[in-house]
Amino acid sequence: MIAILVAVKQELNPILRRAQANDVVRQAHLDFHEGRLGGQPVALLALGVGKECARIAAEMTIKCYRPDLVITAGFGGACVRDVMDRDIVIGTEILELEEDRGSEVRWRVAGQPTSLHGLEQFRGNFRVHYGRIITAEEMVLKAANKNRIGQASGALSVDMETSAVAAVCAARRTDFLAVRCITDRVHEDLPEQFNDFFVVGQLQPGRVLAAVLRDPHLFLDLARLGCRAAQAGQTLARFLEAAVQQVSLPAMAQRRAA
């Protein structure tokens, strides 16, 4: 079985539309969607935004399912100019941002997939990059910050969950892959209110509405981001459907041969 962990419904719903995963199973207060994607048995979960949500969800996923592979997937921001919106980044090394003072960026290696499980030569109609993914405590909103972090760490993309899932998988000796679909380019700023929209990893529509009422110009920025996220969600879902058909794992190969 493959477990696919994303952060929010905007990432999960396009996957569900491509999957045969009508069974919702409640495990330890988490709602897993069980079924098949690309012919492979999967458990799908939207875990919430941030490292703590990711850590708890990864722990419970491994405890409940003992998956052959955990794929942590979702949206990410680009940290280099060559990575464009709707591009796919597959993590070859996972970093955790410890500090960004402007003049100094500190980070550490949080994990590394033991293998890319056959995706090194991915076949499909996608722009795919291979490289470092870095995880931050909050969304990196400013273009200058994304660019600085990318230059200092060599990361291609930044997100808020991958390092936590990687650490849990390493501790539990579970294979993992990290996949990000880009929503914002390195030169693009995000609205400065964005991090305030989430409480305990969950989007709060009331906070979004209040922010728009205070600053009506924000509506256009959010509409643009919503459109970009919808397109990225479709791309991510198509990629994952194709990827799980190409993934090579010993346990899965034995079951296919049986």
N, C-alpha and C positions, 0 to 999 in steps of 0.2 A: 504494500500500500504506500501511496505517496500522500503526505500531508502538505497542503498549500495554505500558508498563513499570510493574510493581508491585514491592513490596518482598518480600512473603512469600507462601508457599503458601496461607495462609488467604485472601488476596486473589485469587490466581491461580485456584485450583481451581473456585470458582463460575463464573468466566468460561469456563473450559475446558468445563464442563458445558453451557454454552449455545452454545459455538462448535463448528464442524466443523474441529478443529485437531488431528488425530491424528498429524501428522508432527512428530517431534522432531528438530531439526537442531542439531548442535553447531557453534557458531561461536566460535572464540577462547576455548575452555573455558567457554562459556555455552550452556545448553540452551534454544533457542528453540522454541516451539510455533507451527508454521505452518499456516494454513488460512483459514477464513472466519468472520466474526462479523457477524450482521445482513446477510449477503450481500456484505460487503466483505472483500477480502483483508487478512489481518492477520498480524503476528508478535508473539507474546506471550512475556513474560519476567518471571520473578521474580528480581530483581536482588540482594536482600539489603538489610538495614536500614542507613541512614545515607548521608551525602553522598558518601563516597569510593566506596562500592559503586555509587551512582547515577551518579556521574561516569564511571566505567569502563564501566558497562553502556550508558550513552547514547552514549559515544564508539564503542563496538564496534557498537551497533545501527545508527548512521548510516553507519559505514564499510561494514558488511556488506550493508545493505538499501537505503540511500538512500531512506528512506520519504518519502511526501508529507507525512505528519504524524506526530509523536510525541505520544502521550498519556501523561503521567505521572499515575498514578492510585493510589488506595489509601485507607487509613484516616487519619483526622485527629482532633485534639481541637478542640473548639469554644473560641473566645476571646470570644464574646459570648453573651448570654442568649437572643437570638432564634434562634440556631442550635441545633437539637436533634439527638439521636441519630438516625441513619439519614437525616438531611438530606444533600443534595448541595451542595457548594461548588465553583463554577467560578471559577478564578483569573483576575482581570482585571489584577492586578499581583502579582509575586512578590518577596517580601522575604527577607532573610537576617538572622537575629538575631545580632548581634555581641557583645552583652554585656547581662546583666541583673543589676544589682547590688542590686535591690530599690528603691532610691531613684532609680535611673537605668536606663533601657532604651535601648540603642543598636541601631540596625538600619540596613540599607542596601537600596536597590532592586537586586535581582539580575537581573530580567528582566521582560518584558511580552509577552504574546502579540500578534503583529501583527494578529490577528483572532480572533474566537470562532467563525468559520467556520460561521455559520448557527445556532449554539446560543444566540444572544442571546434568541431567542424559542422556547426549547425547549418542545416539545409532548410531554407525557407525565404520568403519574400519580406525580409526585415533588415533594417540597419542594426547590426549587432556589434557591440564593443566589448572587449574583455579587459578587465583591470580592477583597480582598487575602488571600493565603496567605503565611504566614511559616514559614521553615524554621529549626530549631534543631539544635544538635549532638547533644543527647540528648532523650529523651522528656520533655516538660514534665509533671511528675507532680502538682504541687500546684495546687489550684483557684485559690489566690491569685495564683500565677505566671501561669497562663493568663489570668486576668482583667486583671492588670497589663500583660501583653504586648499583649493586645487593645486596652486603652484607650490605650496609648502609641503603637501602630503603626497602629491601625485595621484590623488583620487579623481575618478571620472565623474562620480555622482555622490550626492549627499542625501541622507534620509534620517529617520528617527527611530528605526527599529532593528536594523540588520545586526548590529553588533551584539545586542542582547540575545537574539535567537542563536547566533553563532556560538556565543559563550555557553548557552545551555546545551546545544548539540555536542559541543566538544566535551563538556562534563559528562554527558550521558552516552558518549560514544555513538552518536547517531549522525549519519551522513546528512549534509545539507548543501543546498545551492541558494545563492542570492541573486535575485533578478529585479531590476528596476526599469520602469518605463518613464522616460523623461517628460515632465510637464512644463518646466520653466528652464530657459536657456541661461547660460552663465552671465550674459549681459543684461538680464531682465530682473528688475526689482519686483518683489511681491508687496502687497499692502501691509503697512506696518502694524495694522490691527490683527493680522492673521493668527498669531499665536494666542490671542485672547479669546478666540472662538472655540477653544477646546477646554473641557474640564474633565479631569480623570480620563483622558484619552478619547473622549466622545465629543463630537461636534454639537454645539449648542445653538440651534436656530434662533433662539431669542436674542442671543448676543450678536449674531449676524444682523438681524433686523434692527436692533438698537444702534449698531454702528452705522448702518446705511441711513437711518433717520438723522443721525448726527452729521453725516457727511454724504449727501446724495451722490457725489461724484464717485464714491466707492462702488456704487452699483455697477457701473460700467467695467471696472477692474474685476469685480467678482464674476460678472457675466462672461468676460473673456476667459477667466481662469476656469469657470465651469465648463465652457465649451472645450477648452484644451484638455481638461480632465476627462470629459466624456470620450474624446477621441483617443486619449492615452489608455483609458480603460478598455476600449474595444481592441486596441493594439495589443495590450498586455494579455487579454483573454485569448486572442488568436495565437499569440506566441506560446503561451502555456499549453494550449491544446496541442500545438505542434510539438513542443518540447517534450512533453511526457511520452509521446510516441517514439521519440528518439533516445530517451534516457536509457542508459545501460547499467543495470545493477545485477550482481550475481544472484541474489535471492529471486528477483523477478525473472531472470533468465531460466532458472531452475523450474519455476512454476509454468512458464511458457512451454518448456520441453516436456513437462509431465503429462 
